[in-house]
Amino acid sequence: MQAQRLNLMLDSVIRLVRRGAMANAINLLTKLRPVDIAQILSQLQAYERETLFKAFTHHDLTKAAEAVSEMETETAVALLSKLEKADVTRLLQELPSDDAALLVGEMPAELREELLDTMKVEHSTDVQELLGFADETAGRIMTPDYFALDEDVTVSEAITALQRRSEDFEMAFYLYVVDSRNHLLGVVSLRQLLLNSPSTPLKKIMIGDVIKVTTDTDQEEVARIVATYNLLAVPVIDEENKLAGIITVDDIIDVMREEATEDIYALAGVDADDRAMGSAITSVRLRLPWLGLSLGAALLGVAVMQFYLATIEHSILLAVLIPVVVTMGSYAATQTMTVVVRGIGLGEINWDTSWRVVLKEGLVGLITGLLVGALTFVIIALWFDWRLGGIIALTMILSLLIAGVLGTWIPVLLKRFGLDPALVSAVFVVTLTDVITLFFYLGIASMLIKYFKL
């Protein structure tokens, strides 16, 4: 229902913009939620999107800023780059500091400095501090606006303070308890504030064992912690255990979506910046390197086949059935690799536990190889020749076993050396599996072909 409504709105906005009825299009957008505005704008042509957004910013700056915070970073930065610098500054000041830092951090260095110089001092300082942390860390995505009180404050005083300062916080899920030097001592949920006596000091009801992260914690690890412990927000501390900020669940959802998108794209050999509605030239530029790697992988397979050219010439059926053994090995490797990369992302697999996963996936490869090999033997024996079926069945067993081992070890090794296991696993795992499978297949055939004619 909502999707149909959005499609109708999108069609109406497109017609109004193309007729030049910009005021009507803006009035239509004003009635929508920020996330719906962001979705509609993202589906317009670039020129239409830029023209409409510029006019909408002048009409309702606050709602335009809210819509920007719901957009993908690349889309938002592209839109902001088309505005006057004064308008960009005003819009950024409407955003929470963590959202503003995310956008400013993606802008060219010269423009970034100009914007920070023209922003209000307080907001600019918060953004600069966040930009000082490494990209994709807790420090970069946290918000410095949190609700914290001294441990001796009573429940009644805490509720009064929260009511008085509620507009200062983007979201107040928890009350953090700190000492006079801002060291994190504990956490109190809003539910606890309502259920305890007004005269109770916070130190009596706080949870001292706080689940927290440091400013340099990887954002993917932060997302895993929040998902594991079902948190609405997680505090971020510095090296001295001082409370530096918090990361709320809405930012975690963005991180999880971003990381999942990157992993899916990487496993498919596509850059994360490639978009269905983007420029064809951009897509070509982003996809060519991956296609080049795939070409190199294919040429390695050709080299193996050239090495065994005499064997292939002896029986053309060997060449005819190459796609069968290669396809099965590649698919098995992709299955294993996908499961392992996901396990690494969820924190289920690390270097210390990887050997158990290798044994498990190796066993899976062996069992599936035996079952698929037996089925393939029957098919090839009935279709062509039982001896050829035996060669392929034996190759299938070895190929699926190797696929299980490589599909586990390579992502784990890449993670061990600080590389994204999804980024290059597909190229390494599938290429090695294909080459080894061809080597086994033609090697076995070359050893047996001297004893009987195929």
N, C-alpha and C positions, 0 to 999 in steps of 0.2 A: 504493500500500500504506500509506504513512504517512498519507495523507489519510483513508483509510478508518479507520485506527486512531484518528486524532484525532476523527473524527465519532462513533465508538463511545464514546470517552472523554467527549466533550461530552454525548452523550445520557445517559450514566451520571451525570455531575456534575449535570445539570439535574434528573434524577429524584431524586437524593439530596438536593439543596438544597430542592426543593419538598416533600419528605417530612419535612424538618427534620433529616435525618441529616447534620448539618454535619461531625461528626468523620470519618465515612466519606468524605465528599467531599474533606476536607482530606488524608486518607491517600492518596487516589487522586492528588491533585495532587502530593503529595510525591514520588511515583515518576516524575514526568515531568520533562523538561528545561524550563529556564526559558522558552525561546521557545515551547514547546508550552503551558505554563501561560498565558502572555500571550495566545496565540491563543484558547484556550478561554474565558478571562475576557472577552475582547473581544466574544464572541458571546453572552454571557448578557444578560438584561434588566438594566437599570441597578440596580434594587434588589437583585437576586440577586447581581450582580457585587460591589456594595459590601459586602453582608453576608458573602459568602464570603471576599473579600479581607481584610476586617478580622479575621476569625477565622484566616485563614491567616498573617497577619502576626504574630499572637500565638504561633502554633505554630512557625513557621520564618522568622524575620526575614531571615536571609541569603538564603534562596531567594526570598522575597517581593521583596526588593530586586533580585535578579537578574532576576526576571520583569518588574518595573517598567522596568528598563533596556531590555527588549525590546519594550515597548509604544510605541504612538504617543504623542507628547507630550501631546495633548489628553486622551486616555484616562487616562494616568498621573496627570496633574494633577487630573482629576476624582475619581479614586480617593483620592488623597492628601488632598484637601480634605474627605473624609468621615471621616478618621481623627482621633484625638486628637493634639494638637500634639506631645506627647511621643513618640508612636509615629512621627509623620512625621519628627521630628528623628533618632530612632534609625535609621530606615530610610535617610534621606539620608546618614547617616554610613557606611552600608554600601556606598554607591555610589562609583565613581570621581568625582573632583571635577568633571570635565567633564560627566558625566551629571547630577550633582547641580545644577550651575549651570544646565543646560538646563531642569530642572524648576522650580527656584526662580525662575528668570527669568520664568516664565509665571504665577507666582502673584501675587495682589494685593500691592501695596507694603507694606501694614501687616503682613500675614502673613509676607512675605519677611523683613522686619526681625526679627520675633519668632523665626523659625526660625534665622536667622544668629546671633542673640544666644545661643541655647540650644545651638548646635552646639559641638563641640570647637574650640578656638581654631585649631589648625593646619588642620583641614578647612574651617572657616568662612573663614579668611583666603584659602585657595586659591579657594574659591567666589566670594568677594567680588572678588578680583582678576580672575577670568574674567568676572564680570558687569560689570566696568568697561570691557570692550571692546564695540564696537558689535555689534548683533545680526547674525547671518549672516556673520560675519567669521571668519578663522582664529583670532584671539585668543579668541573666544567658545567655539569648539568644541575647542580644543586641551586636552591634559592636561599639567600641569606636572611630571608624574612621568616622567622620562626617564633613560636611562643614559648618563652622560657622564664622561670621564676626561681627565687631562692628557696632552699629546702625548708626554711622556717616559716614561709608564707602559709597561711591557713587556707582551707578549702573555700571559705567565704570570700577571702581577699582575692583568691585566684579567679573565682567566677566573676567578681567585680572587674578585675583587670582584663579578663577576656572580653567582657561586654564593652568595656571602654576602648579597647584597642583592636576590636574585631576587623576593622577596615584596613588595618596595617598588614594583614596576612592574606596570602592567596588562598590558603586552606589551613585550617587549624584542626587537625585530627587528634593530635596529642599535645600534652603540656610537658615540656622537658624541664627537669629539675637540675639546677646548676649551683655552684658555690660562688663566692665573691669574685673569683678569677675566671669564671665562665667554664670551669671544668664540668663535664657531663657526669652527673651523679645518678640520675634515674629518669623514669618516664611515668607519666600518669595519663590514663585515658580520660576522655571527657565523661564517659560513663561512670568512672570512679568518683569524679568530682560531684556528680549528682547523687550518688548512693551513700556518700559518707557525711558525717556530721560537719557542719560549717566550721566548727572550731578545731578540727583535726589538721595538724600541720602536714604539709606535703611529704615530708620525710617518713611519715608513718604509713603512708599508703602507696608510695612510689615503688616501682619495680626497679631494683638496683642492677639486675643483670640485663643491661640494655643491648639489644641487637643493633649494631652500628657498623658503619664502614668508614674508611679513611678517605681523605681527599684524593689519594692516588689510586684508589680501587677502580679497576676496570668497570665500565658501565654495564657490561654483560654480566659480570659477577654480582653487581648491585641488583640487577633484574632477577637473577637467580635467587638471591637472598630474600628479596621481597616476595617472590612467588612461593618460595619454600615455607616461609613463616606467615604468609597471608597478611602482610602489613599494608597499611594505608599510607605510611610514610616511614622513612628510615633516616635517622640522624647521621650527619657527616662530621667527623672530628679531625683535628689536625694531629701532628706528631706529639703534642703535649696533652692530648685528650680534651682539648677545648672545643666546644661546640662551634662549628664553622657554618653550618647550614643544614637544610633537610632536603630530601628528594621525595616528592610526592608521587602517588600511584599513577597520576596522569602522565607524568614524565617517564615513568617506568614502562607504561604501555607503549609510548612512542619509541623507547629504546628497543623493546622487544619486537615491535613491528619493523623497525629499521634493521635490526640484526637478522631477523628472519628473512626479510627481503634480500639482504646482502648474501645470506647463505644460499637461498634458493637460486638467485641469479648466478652466483659463483659456481654452484654445482651444475648449472646449465651452460656455463661458459659465456655468461653475459655480464656486462658491467652494470653495477647498481644504478648508474646514472641514466641508463637507457630507458626511455619511456615510450609507451605506445602512441601517445599524442605528441611526441617530440619531433624534432627535425630529422628528416631522412639522412642528411649529411652527418649529423651527430651520431645517429645509430650506426652508420657505416664506419665512422671513425672509431667507435667503441667496440665494434664487433670484429673488425679486421685482425687485431692482434690475436684474439682467441682462434679465429679461423686459421691464422698462420701457424699457431701451435698445433692445431688439429692436422694441418697439412704435414707438418714435420713428423707427427706421430704416424700418419698414414705411410709416409716414406720409409720409416723404420720397418714397418710391416713388409713393404716392398723389398727392402734389403734382405730380410729373412727369406722371403720367397725366392729371391734371386740366388741365394746361397744353395737352396734346394731345388734349383731349376731342373736339374736332370731328373730328380724324383718326380716332379710335377709332369714333365714331358713323358715319363714312362706311363703315367695313367692320368688322363684328363679328368677322370672322376674325382681325383684328389682335389683338383682346383675347383671343380663344381661345388664341392661340399665345404670349402673353406668358410663361407658365410655362416654355416651352421655352428661350427665350433667357436668361431670368433664372437658371434653374437651372444651365445650363451655365456661365455666368459666375461664379456663386457657387462652384460646385464647383471650377472651375479656380483661382480665387483661394485657396480653402482648401488645395488641393494645394500651390501655390507657397508659401503662408504657412507651412505645416507644415514643409516642407523647409528654408525659410530660418530659422525659429525654432530648429529643431534645429541647423542649422549655426552659428548665433550661440551657442547653448549649448555646443557642442563647441569653440568658438574658431576655427572654420574661416572665419567671415565677420566682418569688422570694417569700420569706415568707409572705410579705405583700399582694401580689396579689393571693396567693395560694387558698384562700377560694373561689374566683370566679371560679377558675379552678375546684375545688372540686364540686361546685354546677353544673357547666356545665357538667363535666364528669359523675356525679351522675345522672343528667337528661338524658344524652345519654345512660347510662346503663339501666335506667328505661324504656325508650322508646324502645330500642333494645330488652330488656328483654320481654316486652309485645308483640312485633312483633314476635320475635323468639319463645317465649313461646306459642303463639297462633298457629303458624305453627307446632310446635312440638306436641301440643295437638291433632291437627287433624291427624298427621301421626301416633302417638302412639295409638290414639283411634281407627283408622281404622285397624292398624296392630295388636294391642293386646287388650287393654281395655280402655274405656274412663276415668275410675277412675284413672288408672295408668297414663294416659295422663295428667290428672289434677294435680297429684302430681308433675310430671316432669315439667309441665308448670309453676306452682307456684315456684318450685325450681329455674327454669331458670330466672324468674324475679328477685328473691332475689339475685341469684348468679351474674348476670350481673350488678346489682346495686352495690353490694359489690365490684366487680371487678373494677368498675369505681372509687369508693372512695379510695380503697386501692392502685390502680395503680397511683393515684395522690398523696395521702398523704405520702406514704412511700418514694418515691424519694425526695419529698420536705423536709421531716424530716431528711433524710440522708444528704442532702445538708446543712441543718440548723446546723447540728452537725459536719460539716467539712469533711464528707465522700463523696466519689464519688458515685453519685446517680445511675450510671449505673452498678457499680461493684457488688453490692449485691441485687439490686432491684429485679432482676429476681428470685433469690432464695426466698426472703421474700414474694414478691407479689404473685407469682404463688403458693407457698406452702400454704400461708394463704388462698388464694382463693379456692384452692382444698379442704383443710380441712374444711373450713366453708361451702362450697357447699355440701360436703358429710354429714356434720352435719345437714344442713337444709333438704337435700333430705331424709335421713334415719329418721330424727326426725319427719318430716311431715308424712312420711309413717307409723311410729310407732304409731302416734296419731290417724291416720285414719283407720289403719288396723283392729282395734277392732270393727269397725262399719260395715265393709263389707269385704268379702273375695276377694283377688286378685289372 
